[in-house]
C-alpha cells in the first residue's frame, strides 16, 4: 500500500504539471497574443472536458454499492462509447463534429485544436478520478472490510477479545441504519454473510435472520450461513421463551432443528452444530432421540462442556420416565443419572439448575420423585 501511495502522488503531480503547463501557455496567448478570445475559450473548453472526463472516470471506478446504483448509466455509457461515438465520427454531418465546430467558433479557434483539447483534458480528468479511486480509495475500502471480516472470524471463533467484539458490534449498529431492504440487495454474498454476523453480534436477530435466509436462498449449500441461521433462530427462541411466548419460541426452535439436521449431514459442519441441535431438538417431543444422540456426538469430542452434558441429561430424562413418573427405559435412565453426575463434577453449582428443571413442563418434571434421580442430583 505504501508503494501504491507513492505512485498515486507521482501520478497526481504529473497531472497537475500538465494542467499548469497548459494554463501557462493559454495565459501567454491571452497576455501577449492577438487572439485573446481564443485563449479564454480554450480554457473553458479544457475545464469542461476535464470535468466530463472526471465524471466518466468516477463511474468506471464504481465500487461496492455504487456499482448497483450506476448500473443503468454503465449500459448507456458503454452503448454511447461502443456504438454511437464511432459511427458518428465517421459521418461528416455527425453530432460530435457539429459540437466541436460550434465550440471552435465560439472560442474563435480551429476545430482540430478544440478536438485535441477536448481529447487531452477529457483523458486527464478520466485518469485523475479513475486512478485515484482504483489505486488508493477502493483498495482502502476493501482492506477496511477485510479487517472487519478478520475481526468477525476471530470473534466467532476461539480467542475473540472484548475489543474485537465491540468493534464488530459497532459495525452491526451502523448497518442497521441502512435498513433491512437495502442490506438484502447487497450483491456480494460474502459481504451479505459478514453483515448478518455483525447484526447477530449486535443482537439484531430478526434482521440477521432475514439476511441469512437470503444467503441460504442464493447458496443453499453454504454451511456457514446455515450454522448462523440455526444459531440466530435459537437465540430468538430463547428470547420468546423468556417473554412467555411459548408458541413463537417453539416455532423458532423447530425451524432451527430442521436447519441444523440439514447442516449436520454436511462435511463442512462444525462440531458445535451438534450441540446446538441437541438443545433445539429438546423443544420438540418427537425429537428427543435426536436431541440425546446429537449431544452425545458433540460430547465425544468436547467432553468438558457442561451445557451439552445438561442437554443430554434433559433429553435422556424425557425418554426414561413417562408422565406418571414410571421408568420406561432403563438405558436412558442410566444415561440421565450418569449425565447428572458428570454435570455436577464439572459444575457443582448446577444443583440449582436441576432443581428448577423439576418444575411442571420442565425436562426433569417426571423424574423428580425417582429415588435414584434425587440421590444423584442431591435434591
KEKE-3310 file (N, C-alpha, C; in steps of 0.2 Angstrom, whole numbers, plus 5000, padded with zeros to 4 digits):
npx = (5004:5010:5019:5010:5004:5014:5015:5003:5005:5015:5008:4997:5005:5011:4999:4994:5005:5004:4992:4995:5005:4998:4989:4998:5003:4991:4988:4999:4995:4984:4989:5000:4997:4987:4975:4965:4951:4951:4960:4954:4942:4947:4952:4940:4934:4944:4942:4929:4930:4939:4931:4920:4927:4932:4920:4916:4927:4924:4912:4917:4925:4918:4913:4908:4892:4890:4891:4879:4870:4874:4872:4863:4868:4880:4877:4871:4882:4892:4886:4885:4899:4904:4896:4888:4897:4909:4902:4897:4908:4913:4904:4902:4893:4890:4884:4894:4905:4898:4896:4910:4913:4905:4910:4923:4920:4914:4925:4933:4943:4952:4944:4951:4961:4952:4947:4958:4961:4949:4950:4962:4961:4950:4954:4963:4956:4948:4958:4963:4952:4949:4961:4965:4954:4955:4968:4970:4958:4948:4954:4958:4945:4941:4951:4948:4935:4940:4947:4937:4931:4941:4941:4928:4929:4938:4931:4920:4926:4938:4946:4942:4943:4937:4937:4938:4925:4917:4920:4915:4902:4899:4899:4888:4878:4880:4876:4862:4857:4856:4845:4834:4829:4838:4850:4848:4849:4863:4875:4886:4888:4897:4899:4887:4884:4894:4888:4877:4882:4888:4877:4870:4880:4877:4865:4854:4843:4832:4834:4846:4842:4834:4844:4852:4844:4842:4856:4856:4846:4852:4864:4861:4869:4878:4887:4891:4882:4870:4874:4875:4862:4854:4859:4854:4840:4839:4843:4833:4822:4825:4823:4809:4804:4808:4800:4788:4781:4777:4772:4778:4791:4793:4791:4802:4812:4809:4811:4825:4829:4826:4835:4847:4848:4849:4862:4871:4873:4882:4899:4906:4901:4902:4908:4901:4889:4881:4880:4871:4860:4857:4851:4841:4832:4826:4814:4805:4794:4794:4807:4816:4825:4834:4839:4846:4855:4862:4869:4877:4885:4892:4898:4907:4919:4920:4921:4921:4911:4899:4886:4882:4882:4871:4861:4860:4857:4844:4837:4838:4831:4818:4815:4816:4807:4789:4774:4768:4778:4784:4797:4802:4812:4826:4839:4840:4837:4849:4858:4854:4856:4870:4874:4870:4878:4890:4889:4888:4901:4908:4902:4898:4888:4877:4866:4856:4851:4846:4836:4827:4823:4814:4802:4784:4781:4794:4811:4815:4803:4795:4804:4807:4802:4809:4819:4833:4836:4834:4844:4856:4856:4856:4845)
npy = (4994:5006:5008:5010:5022:5031:5030:5035:5048:5053:5052:5061:5073:5073:5075:5087:5095:5095:5101:5114:5118:5119:5129:5140:5142:5146:5157:5165:5167:5174:5186:5191:5188:5190:5185:5184:5180:5167:5161:5162:5155:5142:5139:5137:5127:5117:5115:5111:5099:5092:5091:5083:5071:5067:5064:5053:5044:5043:5035:5023:5018:5014:5006:4993:4997:5007:5002:4995:5006:5014:5005:5006:5018:5014:5005:5013:5022:5013:5009:5022:5025:5013:5011:5023:5034:5030:5028:5040:5049:5045:5051:5065:5075:5072:5072:5074:5081:5092:5098:5100:5109:5120:5123:5127:5139:5147:5149:5155:5148:5135:5120:5107:5110:5112:5099:5092:5098:5094:5080:5078:5084:5078:5065:5067:5071:5059:5049:5055:5054:5040:5033:5037:5032:5018:5014:5019:5023:5014:5001:5004:5004:4991:4985:4989:4982:4969:4969:4969:4957:4949:4952:4948:4934:4931:4934:4926:4914:4905:4913:4926:4943:4956:4969:4967:4961:4972:4981:4974:4973:4987:4989:4981:4990:5001:4996:4993:5006:5007:5000:4986:4981:4987:4982:4968:4969:4968:4964:4955:4940:4936:4947:4950:4939:4942:4954:4949:4942:4952:4959:4949:4948:4961:4959:4960:4951:4947:4954:4949:4936:4938:4942:4931:4921:4925:4923:4909:4907:4911:4902:4887:4877:4883:4881:4889:4899:4892:4887:4899:4904:4894:4896:4909:4908:4900:4909:4918:4910:4908:4921:4923:4913:4918:4929:4923:4919:4905:4898:4905:4903:4889:4888:4894:4886:4874:4876:4879:4867:4859:4865:4863:4849:4847:4853:4846:4835:4838:4839:4850:4854:4861:4855:4860:4862:4851:4852:4863:4858:4847:4855:4863:4853:4848:4855:4849:4836:4825:4823:4819:4808:4812:4824:4818:4810:4819:4827:4818:4815:4827:4828:4818:4823:4835:4834:4841:4851:4858:4863:4855:4843:4844:4846:4833:4826:4831:4827:4813:4811:4814:4803:4792:4792:4791:4801:4799:4796:4784:4772:4770:4766:4759:4760:4774:4780:4777:4784:4797:4798:4796:4807:4818:4816:4818:4831:4838:4836:4844:4856:4861:4869:4867:4861:4870:4873:4861:4858:4868:4863:4853:4857:4860:4856:4856:4848:4838:4835:4823:4815:4819:4813:4801:4790:4786:4797:4808:4806:4806:4819:4826:4831)
npz = (5000:5003:4993:4982:4986:4985:4971:4967:4971:4963:4950:4952:4953:4941:4933:4937:4934:4920:4918:4923:4914:4903:4906:4908:4895:4889:4896:4891:4878:4880:4886:4878:4865:4849:4849:4860:4864:4859:4867:4880:4877:4875:4887:4894:4887:4890:4904:4905:4898:4906:4918:4913:4909:4922:4928:4920:4923:4937:4937:4930:4939:4949:4965:4976:4983:4974:4962:4959:4960:4949:4938:4927:4921:4917:4906:4897:4894:4890:4878:4871:4870:4863:4852:4846:4846:4838:4825:4823:4822:4810:4801:4791:4794:4807:4825:4834:4827:4824:4836:4840:4830:4834:4846:4842:4834:4844:4853:4844:4837:4830:4823:4824:4834:4845:4846:4850:4862:4869:4869:4876:4889:4893:4894:4904:4915:4916:4920:4931:4941:4940:4942:4955:4963:4960:4963:4976:4984:4983:4986:4999:5005:5003:5010:5023:5025:5024:5036:5045:5042:5047:5060:5063:5061:5071:5082:5082:5082:5091:5105:5104:5108:5120:5114:5101:5099:5102:5092:5081:5084:5084:5070:5067:5072:5064:5052:5054:5052:5038:5034:5032:5020:5010:5014:5010:4997:4994:4983:4984:4991:5000:5007:5012:5021:5030:5035:5041:5051:5059:5063:5070:5081:5087:5092:5084:5079:5071:5059:5056:5054:5042:5032:5033:5028:5015:5011:5011:5002:4990:4990:4994:4999:5008:5022:5032:5032:5035:5048:5056:5054:5060:5073:5076:5075:5087:5097:5095:5099:5112:5117:5115:5124:5136:5137:5138:5127:5122:5110:5099:5103:5102:5088:5082:5088:5082:5069:5069:5072:5061:5051:5057:5057:5043:5041:5049:5041:5032:5026:5030:5042:5058:5074:5084:5080:5082:5096:5096:5090:5098:5108:5103:5098:5109:5111:5104:5106:5098:5094:5104:5104:5094:5100:5111:5105:5097:5106:5112:5102:5100:5113:5113:5107:5114:5129:5140:5141:5150:5148:5137:5142:5151:5142:5137:5148:5150:5138:5139:5150:5147:5139:5147:5158:5160:5159:5172:5180:5180:5176:5159:5151:5155:5150:5146:5158:5166:5158:5160:5174:5174:5167:5175:5186:5180:5176:5188:5193:5184:5186:5201:5206:5198:5204:5207:5195:5191:5200:5197:5184:5188:5189:5184:5167:5164:5160:5169:5176:5176:5182:5195:5207:5208:5217:5214:5205:5213:5223:5216:5210:5221:5228)
capx = (5000:5015:5021:5004:5003:5019:5014:4997:5007:5018:5003:4994:5009:5011:4993:4995:5010:5001:4987:4999:5009:4993:4987:5003:5003:4985:4989:5003:4991:4979:4993:5004:4995:4982:4969:4963:4945:4953:4963:4949:4938:4950:4952:4933:4933:4948:4940:4923:4932:4941:4925:4917:4932:4932:4913:4916:4931:4921:4908:4920:4929:4912:4915:4903:4886:4890:4890:4872:4867:4876:4872:4860:4872:4885:4874:4870:4889:4895:4882:4887:4906:4905:4892:4886:4903:4912:4898:4895:4914:4914:4899:4904:4887:4888:4883:4900:4908:4895:4898:4917:4913:4902:4915:4928:4918:4913:4931:4937:4949:4952:4941:4956:4964:4947:4946:4964:4960:4944:4953:4968:4959:4945:4958:4967:4950:4946:4963:4963:4947:4949:4967:4965:4950:4957:4974:4970:4952:4944:4958:4957:4938:4942:4955:4944:4931:4944:4949:4931:4930:4946:4938:4922:4931:4941:4926:4915:4930:4941:4951:4940:4944:4931:4938:4936:4918:4914:4921:4910:4895:4898:4898:4881:4874:4880:4872:4855:4854:4854:4838:4834:4828:4844:4855:4846:4851:4870:4876:4891:4885:4902:4898:4880:4885:4898:4884:4872:4886:4889:4870:4869:4884:4875:4859:4848:4842:4827:4837:4851:4839:4832:4850:4855:4839:4844:4862:4854:4842:4857:4868:4858:4874:4883:4886:4892:4875:4866:4876:4872:4854:4852:4860:4850:4834:4839:4843:4826:4818:4826:4820:4802:4803:4809:4795:4782:4778:4778:4771:4783:4798:4793:4791:4809:4816:4808:4814:4832:4831:4826:4841:4853:4848:4852:4869:4875:4874:4887:4906:4909:4898:4907:4906:4897:4882:4878:4877:4865:4855:4855:4847:4835:4828:4823:4808:4800:4793:4796:4814:4821:4830:4839:4842:4851:4861:4867:4873:4882:4890:4896:4902:4913:4924:4920:4918:4920:4906:4894:4879:4880:4880:4865:4856:4860:4853:4837:4834:4838:4826:4812:4814:4817:4801:4783:4771:4766:4784:4787:4803:4800:4818:4832:4846:4840:4838:4856:4861:4852:4860:4877:4875:4869:4884:4896:4887:4890:4908:4910:4899:4894:4883:4872:4861:4850:4848:4842:4830:4822:4820:4809:4795:4780:4783:4802:4813:4815:4797:4793:4809:4808:4801:4813:4824:4839:4837:4835:4850:4861:4856:4857:4839)
capy = (5000:5012:5009:5012:5029:5035:5030:5040:5055:5055:5052:5067:5078:5074:5078:5095:5098:5096:5106:5120:5120:5122:5136:5145:5143:5149:5164:5169:5168:5180:5192:5193:5186:5194:5181:5184:5176:5160:5158:5161:5150:5136:5137:5135:5120:5112:5114:5107:5092:5089:5089:5077:5065:5065:5061:5046:5041:5041:5030:5017:5016:5012:5000:4991:4999:5011:4998:4994:5012:5016:5000:5008:5023:5010:5002:5019:5025:5008:5010:5028:5024:5007:5011:5029:5038:5028:5029:5047:5052:5044:5055:5072:5079:5069:5077:5076:5086:5099:5101:5103:5115:5125:5125:5131:5145:5151:5151:5159:5144:5129:5114:5102:5112:5111:5092:5090:5100:5090:5073:5078:5086:5073:5059:5069:5071:5052:5046:5058:5051:5033:5030:5039:5028:5012:5013:5021:5024:5007:4996:5006:5002:4984:4982:4990:4977:4963:4969:4968:4950:4946:4953:4943:4927:4930:4934:4920:4908:4904:4918:4933:4948:4960:4975:4964:4960:4978:4984:4970:4976:4994:4988:4979:4996:5005:4993:4994:5012:5007:4997:4979:4980:4989:4977:4962:4970:4968:4959:4951:4935:4936:4953:4949:4935:4946:4959:4945:4940:4958:4961:4944:4950:4967:4957:4962:4944:4947:4957:4944:4930:4939:4942:4924:4917:4927:4920:4902:4906:4911:4897:4883:4873:4887:4878:4895:4903:4888:4887:4905:4905:4890:4899:4915:4905:4898:4915:4921:4906:4909:4927:4922:4909:4922:4933:4919:4917:4898:4896:4908:4900:4883:4888:4896:4880:4868:4879:4878:4859:4857:4868:4860:4842:4848:4855:4840:4830:4841:4838:4856:4856:4862:4851:4864:4861:4845:4854:4867:4853:4844:4859:4865:4847:4847:4859:4845:4830:4820:4824:4818:4804:4816:4828:4815:4807:4824:4829:4813:4815:4833:4827:4813:4827:4841:4831:4846:4856:4857:4864:4850:4837:4846:4845:4826:4823:4833:4823:4806:4810:4814:4796:4787:4792:4793:4807:4796:4795:4777:4771:4766:4765:4759:4763:4781:4782:4777:4789:4803:4799:4797:4814:4822:4815:4821:4838:4841:4836:4849:4862:4859:4874:4866:4858:4874:4872:4854:4859:4872:4859:4848:4861:4857:4857:4856:4842:4833:4835:4816:4811:4822:4808:4795:4790:4787:4803:4813:4805:4808:4826:4829:4835)
capz = (5000:5003:4986:4979:4988:4981:4964:4967:4972:4956:4945:4953:4952:4933:4930:4939:4929:4913:4918:4924:4908:4898:4909:4907:4888:4887:4899:4887:4872:4882:4888:4873:4858:4846:4849:4867:4864:4858:4873:4885:4875:4875:4894:4896:4884:4893:4910:4904:4896:4912:4922:4910:4910:4929:4929:4917:4927:4943:4935:4928:4945:4955:4969:4981:4982:4969:4955:4958:4959:4942:4933:4921:4917:4913:4900:4892:4893:4885:4871:4868:4868:4859:4845:4843:4845:4832:4819:4822:4820:4803:4797:4791:4797:4814:4830:4838:4823:4824:4843:4840:4826:4837:4851:4839:4833:4850:4855:4839:4836:4825:4826:4826:4841:4850:4847:4854:4869:4872:4870:4881:4895:4895:4896:4910:4920:4917:4923:4938:4945:4939:4945:4962:4966:4959:4966:4983:4988:4983:4990:5006:5007:5003:5016:5029:5025:5026:5043:5049:5042:5051:5067:5064:5061:5077:5087:5081:5083:5098:5107:5102:5113:5120:5110:5094:5099:5102:5085:5077:5086:5081:5063:5066:5074:5058:5047:5055:5050:5031:5033:5030:5012:5007:5015:5007:4990:4993:4978:4986:4996:5005:5012:5015:5027:5035:5038:5045:5058:5063:5066:5075:5087:5090:5095:5079:5077:5066:5053:5054:5051:5035:5028:5032:5023:5008:5009:5010:4995:4985:4990:4999:5002:5012:5028:5037:5033:5039:5055:5059:5054:5066:5080:5077:5077:5094:5101:5095:5103:5119:5119:5116:5130:5142:5137:5139:5121:5121:5103:5095:5105:5099:5081:5081:5089:5077:5062:5070:5072:5054:5048:5060:5055:5037:5042:5052:5036:5028:5028:5032:5048:5064:5079:5089:5077:5086:5102:5095:5088:5104:5113:5099:5097:5116:5111:5100:5109:5093:5093:5110:5102:5090:5105:5115:5101:5095:5112:5113:5097:5102:5119:5111:5105:5119:5135:5146:5140:5155:5145:5132:5147:5154:5137:5136:5154:5149:5133:5141:5155:5143:5136:5153:5163:5157:5163:5178:5184:5179:5171:5153:5148:5160:5147:5146:5165:5167:5154:5163:5180:5173:5164:5180:5190:5176:5176:5195:5194:5180:5189:5207:5207:5194:5208:5207:5188:5190:5204:5193:5179:5190:5189:5179:5160:5163:5157:5174:5179:5178:5186:5202:5213:5207:5222:5211:5202:5219:5226:5211:5209:5228:5229)
cpx = (5004:5017:5016:5003:5008:5018:5008:5000:5010:5013:4999:4998:5010:5005:4993:5000:5008:4996:4990:5002:5004:4990:4992:5003:4997:4986:4994:5000:4987:4983:4997:5001:4989:4975:4966:4956:4947:4956:4958:4944:4941:4951:4945:4932:4937:4945:4933:4925:4935:4936:4921:4921:4932:4926:4913:4921:4928:4916:4911:4924:4924:4914:4909:4896:4885:4889:4883:4868:4868:4875:4869:4864:4877:4883:4874:4877:4892:4892:4885:4895:4907:4902:4892:4892:4907:4909:4898:4902:4915:4909:4901:4899:4885:4888:4889:4904:4905:4896:4905:4917:4910:4906:4921:4926:4917:4919:4936:4944:4947:4948:4946:4959:4959:4946:4952:4963:4955:4946:4958:4965:4953:4948:4961:4962:4948:4951:4964:4959:4948:4955:4967:4960:4952:4963:4974:4964:4949:4948:4958:4950:4938:4946:4952:4939:4934:4946:4943:4929:4935:4943:4932:4924:4934:4936:4922:4919:4932:4946:4948:4940:4938:4931:4936:4928:4915:4914:4916:4903:4894:4896:4890:4876:4874:4876:4864:4852:4853:4847:4839:4834:4835:4850:4854:4849:4859:4871:4881:4888:4890:4901:4891:4880:4889:4893:4879:4876:4887:4882:4868:4873:4881:4868:4853:4846:4837:4830:4842:4848:4837:4838:4853:4850:4841:4851:4860:4850:4847:4862:4866:4863:4879:4882:4887:4885:4870:4867:4873:4865:4851:4853:4856:4843:4833:4839:4836:4821:4818:4823:4813:4800:4803:4803:4788:4778:4780:4778:4776:4790:4798:4794:4799:4813:4815:4811:4822:4834:4831:4833:4847:4854:4851:4860:4873:4876:4880:4894:4909:4906:4903:4904:4901:4889:4878:4876:4871:4859:4852:4851:4841:4830:4824:4816:4803:4800:4794:4803:4819:4826:4836:4842:4848:4857:4865:4871:4878:4888:4895:4901:4908:4919:4925:4918:4917:4915:4900:4887:4877:4878:4873:4859:4855:4856:4845:4834:4833:4832:4819:4810:4814:4811:4795:4780:4769:4772:4787:4793:4801:4806:4824:4838:4846:4840:4845:4860:4860:4856:4867:4879:4875:4875:4890:4895:4889:4897:4911:4908:4895:4888:4877:4866:4855:4847:4843:4836:4825:4819:4816:4802:4791:4782:4790:4804:4813:4809:4795:4798:4810:4807:4805:4818:4831:4841:4838:4842:4856:4862:4857:4851:4836)
cpy = (5006:5013:5012:5020:5033:5035:5035:5047:5057:5056:5059:5073:5079:5077:5085:5098:5100:5101:5113:5123:5123:5129:5142:5147:5147:5157:5168:5171:5174:5186:5195:5192:5191:5191:5179:5179:5169:5157:5157:5156:5143:5134:5134:5128:5115:5110:5110:5100:5088:5087:5083:5071:5063:5062:5054:5042:5038:5035:5023:5014:5014:5006:4999:4993:5003:5008:4997:5000:5015:5011:5002:5013:5019:5007:5008:5021:5020:5008:5016:5027:5019:5008:5018:5033:5036:5029:5036:5051:5051:5048:5062:5077:5076:5074:5079:5081:5092:5102:5104:5109:5121:5128:5129:5138:5150:5153:5154:5155:5139:5123:5108:5104:5110:5103:5089:5092:5096:5083:5073:5079:5081:5067:5061:5068:5063:5049:5048:5054:5043:5030:5031:5034:5020:5010:5014:5020:5017:5002:4998:5004:4994:4981:4984:4985:4970:4963:4967:4960:4946:4946:4948:4936:4926:4929:4928:4913:4908:4910:4925:4937:4953:4966:4973:4963:4967:4982:4980:4972:4983:4993:4986:4985:5000:5002:4993:5001:5012:5004:4990:4978:4982:4984:4970:4963:4969:4962:4954:4946:4935:4941:4953:4944:4938:4951:4955:4944:4946:4960:4956:4946:4956:4965:4959:4955:4943:4949:4952:4938:4932:4939:4934:4919:4919:4924:4912:4901:4907:4905:4892:4878:4876:4885:4884:4898:4899:4888:4893:4906:4900:4893:4905:4913:4903:4904:4918:4917:4907:4915:4926:4918:4913:4927:4930:4918:4910:4896:4898:4905:4893:4883:4889:4890:4874:4870:4878:4871:4857:4859:4864:4853:4842:4849:4850:4834:4832:4840:4844:4858:4856:4857:4854:4864:4856:4847:4859:4863:4849:4848:4861:4859:4846:4850:4855:4838:4824:4819:4822:4813:4808:4821:4824:4812:4813:4827:4824:4813:4821:4831:4822:4817:4833:4838:4835:4851:4854:4858:4858:4844:4838:4844:4837:4823:4825:4828:4816:4805:4810:4807:4791:4787:4794:4798:4805:4795:4788:4776:4767:4764:4765:4762:4771:4784:4782:4782:4796:4804:4800:4804:4819:4822:4819:4829:4841:4841:4842:4856:4861:4863:4872:4863:4863:4874:4866:4855:4863:4868:4853:4851:4858:4860:4857:4849:4836:4833:4828:4812:4813:4817:4802:4795:4790:4794:4808:4812:4807:4815:4830:4834:4832)
cpz = (5000:4996:4981:4980:4985:4974:4963:4967:4966:4951:4946:4951:4944:4930:4931:4935:4922:4913:4919:4918:4903:4900:4907:4900:4886:4890:4894:4881:4874:4883:4882:4866:4856:4846:4856:4868:4863:4864:4879:4884:4876:4883:4897:4894:4888:4900:4910:4902:4902:4917:4919:4910:4917:4930:4926:4921:4934:4942:4934:4934:4951:4958:4974:4979:4976:4962:4954:4957:4951:4937:4926:4917:4914:4906:4895:4890:4888:4878:4867:4865:4862:4852:4842:4842:4839:4826:4818:4820:4812:4798:4797:4794:4804:4819:4834:4834:4824:4831:4843:4836:4830:4843:4848:4837:4839:4853:4850:4838:4831:4827:4828:4833:4847:4852:4851:4861:4873:4874:4876:4888:4898:4897:4903:4916:4922:4922:4930:4943:4946:4943:4953:4965:4965:4963:4974:4987:4989:4987:4997:5009:5008:5009:5023:5030:5027:5033:5047:5048:5046:5059:5069:5065:5068:5083:5088:5082:5090:5099:5105:5109:5114:5116:5103:5094:5098:5095:5080:5078:5084:5074:5062:5068:5068:5053:5047:5052:5042:5030:5030:5023:5008:5008:5011:4999:4989:4988:4980:4992:5002:5010:5015:5021:5032:5039:5043:5052:5062:5067:5071:5082:5090:5093:5090:5076:5071:5059:5051:5051:5043:5030:5027:5028:5016:5006:5007:5004:4990:4984:4996:5002:5006:5019:5034:5038:5037:5047:5059:5059:5059:5072:5081:5078:5084:5098:5101:5099:5110:5122:5120:5122:5136:5143:5138:5133:5119:5113:5099:5096:5101:5091:5079:5082:5084:5070:5063:5069:5065:5050:5050:5058:5048:5037:5044:5047:5031:5031:5032:5039:5054:5069:5083:5086:5080:5093:5101:5094:5094:5109:5109:5099:5104:5116:5107:5103:5104:5091:5099:5108:5099:5095:5108:5111:5098:5100:5113:5108:5098:5108:5118:5110:5110:5125:5141:5146:5145:5152:5140:5137:5150:5148:5136:5142:5153:5144:5135:5146:5152:5140:5141:5157:5159:5162:5170:5183:5184:5174:5166:5149:5152:5157:5148:5153:5167:5164:5158:5170:5179:5171:5170:5185:5187:5177:5183:5196:5190:5183:5195:5208:5202:5197:5207:5200:5188:5194:5200:5187:5181:5191:5184:5172:5158:5161:5163:5178:5181:5182:5193:5208:5213:5213:5219:5209:5208:5222:5222:5210:5216:5230:5236)
residu = (UNK:UNK:UNK:UNK:UNK:UNK:UNK:UNK:UNK:UNK:UNK:UNK:UNK:UNK:UNK:UNK:UNK:UNK:UNK:UNK:UNK:UNK:UNK:UNK:UNK:UNK:UNK:UNK:UNK:UNK:UNK:UNK:UNK:UNK:UNK:UNK:UNK:UNK:UNK:UNK:UNK:UNK:UNK:UNK:UNK:UNK:UNK:UNK:UNK:UNK:UNK:UNK:UNK:UNK:UNK:UNK:UNK:UNK:UNK:UNK:UNK:UNK:UNK:UNK:UNK:UNK:UNK:UNK:UNK:UNK:UNK:UNK:UNK:UNK:UNK:UNK:UNK:UNK:UNK:UNK:UNK:UNK:UNK:UNK:UNK:UNK:UNK:UNK:UNK:UNK:UNK:UNK:UNK:UNK:UNK:UNK:UNK:UNK:UNK:UNK:UNK:UNK:UNK:UNK:UNK:UNK:UNK:UNK:UNK:UNK:UNK:UNK:UNK:UNK:UNK:UNK:UNK:UNK:UNK:UNK:UNK:UNK:UNK:UNK:UNK:UNK:UNK:UNK:UNK:UNK:UNK:UNK:UNK:UNK:UNK:UNK:UNK:UNK:UNK:UNK:UNK:UNK:UNK:UNK:UNK:UNK:UNK:UNK:UNK:UNK:UNK:UNK:UNK:UNK:UNK:UNK:UNK:UNK:UNK:UNK:UNK:UNK:UNK:UNK:UNK:UNK:UNK:UNK:UNK:UNK:UNK:UNK:UNK:UNK:UNK:UNK:UNK:UNK:UNK:UNK:UNK:UNK:UNK:UNK:UNK:UNK:UNK:UNK:UNK:UNK:UNK:UNK:UNK:UNK:UNK:UNK:UNK:UNK:UNK:UNK:UNK:UNK:UNK:UNK:UNK:UNK:UNK:UNK:UNK:UNK:UNK:UNK:UNK:UNK:UNK:UNK:UNK:UNK:UNK:UNK:UNK:UNK:UNK:UNK:UNK:UNK:UNK:UNK:UNK:UNK:UNK:UNK:UNK:UNK:UNK:UNK:UNK:UNK:UNK:UNK:UNK:UNK:UNK:UNK:UNK:UNK:UNK:UNK:UNK:UNK:UNK:UNK:UNK:UNK:UNK:UNK:UNK:UNK:UNK:UNK:UNK:UNK:UNK:UNK:UNK:UNK:UNK:UNK:UNK:UNK:UNK:UNK:UNK:UNK:UNK:UNK:UNK:UNK:UNK:UNK:UNK:UNK:UNK:UNK:UNK:UNK:UNK:UNK:UNK:UNK:UNK:UNK:UNK:UNK:UNK:UNK:UNK:UNK:UNK:UNK:UNK:UNK:UNK:UNK:UNK:UNK:UNK:UNK:UNK:UNK:UNK:UNK:UNK:UNK:UNK:UNK:UNK:UNK:UNK:UNK:UNK:UNK:UNK:UNK:UNK:UNK:UNK:UNK:UNK:UNK:UNK:UNK:UNK:UNK:UNK:UNK:UNK:UNK:UNK:UNK:UNK:UNK:UNK:UNK:UNK:UNK:UNK:UNK:UNK:UNK:UNK:UNK:UNK:UNK:UNK:UNK:UNK:UNK:UNK:UNK:UNK:UNK:UNK:UNK:UNK:UNK:UNK:UNK:UNK:UNK:UNK:UNK:UNK:UNK:UNK:UNK:UNK:UNK:UNK)
# end
